[in-house]
Amino acid sequence: MTFPDITPDLKAAMPQLRGRLLANQSLAELIWFRVGGPAQVLFTPADEDDLAYFLVHLPSELPVHVVGVGSNLIVRDGGMPGVVIRLAPRGFGETSAQGDIVNAGAAALDRRVAETAAAAGLGGLEFFFGIPGTVGGALRMNAGANGAETMDVLVDAVGVARDGQKHRFTNADMKFVYRNSGVDASVIFTSARFRGKAATPEAVRARMDEVQNHRETAQPIREKTGGSTFMNPPGQSAWKLIDAAGCRGLRVGGAQVSEMHCNFLINTGTATGHDIETLGETVRARVKENSGIELHWEIKRIGLPR
């Protein structure tokens, strides 16, 4: 599918824009599953001011969605109408430490936050080393791993609203819940500050090694996957419910439930977005039938069906 090219009109309306606008840009190459249709417009802002300028001048009727490194995302095969914004490392990827605070741009990898903390002799952020996403995604989804989550360490975050206004959100303002935050979905996070605690670099590195070893031995991280597919129900493990429902190794087209960790779906090489989403819904139905428990998607699904 291709969409009407609206980039000439957007460029004409935004003569001072410094970022890059691309029409009908493939999203499959930007997400870990390697599936999905194009974005009608893909915008990569130069920096926070450029993002604000773009949003101020963007027609209000155009939908906007933000994509990071696509590690927790299914793009449907019909693609994304409107604008997809992708914050790039240049402009949004810097990290630094000052005292017990780690500063990070929204495009910085979560593992980079952990590495920056370790270099500064700060502990408490090691769990980020096991999350294969960006800071922006961690803020939006209250990302967590290995018994800790973003809400435990966030000081505050900065975001740009749809009207181009910049806002600072305290930890309380974020209204964190399990795998989500309560900040309006139209806000695009641009940076954050996290608080660590003094620790020896050796101890922090050892903990990061433990986190990485767990990922490599328990999760199919070298496959085309999207990370944990479903949220853990209260008091339950999603993977155990999926396994008990007989779904380990289950296939739909080119999509498969991982044999290694059955809360992971993988693209075996020929999957479409439809295959992966259908497989996930099949798993949900089988778990509901087997246990009476309804699983909820942790992976975000966006776009139109083909």
N, C-alpha and C positions, 0 to 999 in steps of 0.2 A: 504494500500500500504506500502511496505517496500522498502528501497533503499539499494544498495550495501554498505557494511560496510567498510568505508575507514579510520576508526579511527586507526587501527594498523599502517597503512602507515604514517598517520599524526604524531602519537606518535614517530615513528622511526625517522622521520625527525626533530623532536623538542625535543631532549633529556632533555632540561632544562625547559620545560614547567611545570608550577606549577598549572595551572587551570585544570578544569575537562572537559573531552571530553566524550560525550555519543552518541551512534549510535541509529538512529531511535527512537528518544525520542518524546513522545507525546507532542504536543503543545496545545492541547485542554485544558489541565489542567492549562496552564499558561495564558490563555486569558479569559477575562470576559464573552464572549459569550459561552465559553465552547464547541467550535466546532473546527473542522479542523483536518488535518492529521499530520503525524510526521515530525520532522526535520531530514534530513539525518544525520547531525551532530549538536549537541547542545554543544556549548562551553561557559563555565563560567570562565572568567579569574580571576586570583587571585588579580590583581591590574593593574594599568596603564602600568607598565613595562612589565608585563606578556602579556597583550593585544598587545603591540607593537611587542614583540618577536614572538607571534603567527602570526600576520599579515605579518611580514617580511618573515617567513618561509612557509606561506600558498601558495600553487600553485595558480598562477594568474588566471587560468581558472575556479576556484571554485567560484561560486557566494556567497556573504555574505549579510546577513540581520540582523538587530539588533531588538530585541524585549525587551520592558521594562516590565511593569506589564500587558500589553495587554488590556488596558482599551479602546483603540480606534482602534481596529484591528479585521479584519476577516481573518482567516486562511482557505484557501480552502481545500476541503476534500482530495485532492491528496497529500497534504503535501508540504514541502519545500526542494527542492534539494539543495545541497551545505551545507553551514554552517550558522546556526543561532547563533548569539552571544547574550547572556543575561548577562548584568552587574548585579552583586548581591550587596545587601546592604553592605555585608562585602567586603571592598575594594573600593566601589564606593558610599556608602550611607551616609557618614558623613556630618553633617551640623554644622556651627559655625558662630558666629557674632563677628565682630571687628569694632568698631566705627559705621559708618552707612552702613557697608558692610556685607552681608550675603554670606558666602561661602557654596557651596553645591556640593556634588558628583552627577554624572548623574543618579545614581540609587536611589537617595533620592526622596521620595514622594513629590509632589508639596505642599501638605498640611503641610509637615514637614518644608518646607522653611518658610511658613507663621507662624508656631508655633515658630520657632527659632527667627524670627524677633520680634514676639510679646514678647517673653521672654526678648529680648534685648531692648525693648521699641522703636521699629522701626515700623512705619506704611508704607503704600503704597504697601505692598506685600500681603494684606489680600485676594485678588482675587485668589491667588494660593490655598487657603483653599478649594475653590469650584471646583478645577480641579483634577479629579481622576487619575492622571498619575504621571510620574516621570519627573525629571528635563531634562533628555535627550530628552524625547518626547516633552517637552515644548520648548526646543531650536530648535528642528527640525521643529515643526509645529507652532511656534509663538503662543503657547496656550494662551487663554484668557477667561475671564469670568467677568460678572458683571461690564462691561464698561472699563476694563483694559486688557492689554496683555503683553506678555513677553518682547517685544521690548521696552516697557515703562520703564522697571526697570533693564534691563541687562547692566552690565558694560562690561564684556567680558566672553568668554568661551574658554575651552581647548578641543581639539579633536585630535585623532590619525588617520592619513591617511592610505590608503591601503598599502603604502610602509613602514609603521611603524613609520613614522616621526610624532612628536608631534607639533601642531600648536596652537597659541593663536589667537582668533578672537575677534576683537573689536565689539561693537554694530553695527557700520557701515559695518564692514566686513561681518556680518551675512546676510546683504541684505534682511531684513525682509519684507514680505508682509503679507497680510491677510492669516492666517493659513498656513504659509510656510516660509522657509528661503532659501536663495540662495546659501548656502554653499554646495559644492559638496556632493552628496548623499553617497559617499563612506567614508566620514569622520565619525568617531564614537566619539561623544562627551563624555567626561569623567568628566568634572566639569564645574562650572560656578560661577560667582560672580554677586550679585544683590545689588542695592543700595536702601536702605529705607530712611525714614525721621523720625526725632525724634517725638515720640508720647507717650502718657501715655499707659502703658500696658492695663489699663481698657478700653480705647477707642478702642484700636486695637482688644481686645477680643470681645468687643461689635459688632464691624464690622464683625469679623469672625463668630460670632453667627448669624448675619443677613444672611451672605452668606450660612451657613449651613442650616438655616431655609428655605431659598429659594429653595435649592436643595431638601430638604425632602418634601416640599409641592408641588413642581412643576415638579419634575423629578422622573422617576421610578428607583431610585438608589438601591433599594433592589432586582431588577430583574437581570437576566442574560442579560446584555445589553452592548453596546459599546459607550455610550455617544451620543453626537450630531452626527447624521448621515450625514447630508448635510450642506455645508457652506451656510450662509445667502447671497442671491444675493444682490447686491448694492441697498440699500433703501428698502429692503424687509425682511420679516421673513420667513425662510424656513417652520416653523411649520404652519404658516397661509396658505401658498400656498398648503401644503400637506392636511390640513384640508379642504380647499376650494375645493380640487379635490376629496373629499369623501374618503380619505384613512385612516382616524382614525379607528383603530381596524382591518384593512385589514390583512388577513392571507395568507401565502404560507407555506404549510406543518406545521412545528412546529414553524415558525417565525411569528411574529405579530407586526404591528405598534402599539405602546403604546397608550392606551386610555387616559393616563394621560398627555403625551406630545408627539405629533405625529411626532416630529423630532427624536424620539428614536425608534429603533427596539429592540425587545426582543426575546429571546429564551424561549418559554413557557415550554420547557423541553425535546422536541424531535427533535429540529431543527438541520439541517446540515448546513455546511457553504454554500452549494448551495441554501438551502431554504432562508437564510438571504440575500444573495447577489441577488437572484432572486426577493425577495420582494422589496429590494431597487431599483432595475432597474424597477420594475413595478410601484413603486411610482414615479420615475423620468418620466416615460412615461406618466402617468396620469396627473402629474403636467404640463408637456409640452403641452399636449393636451388641458388642461383646461385653462391655463394662457399664454401659449406661452413662458414661462420662463424655461430655462434648469437648473436644480439643479446639483451641482457638489459634489461628495463625499468628506466628511471630514474624514470619517473613512478610514483607509488604508486597502487595500485588497492585500494579498500576497499568493503565492503558486500556485499549479497546481490543476485543476479540477480532480475529481476522474475518 
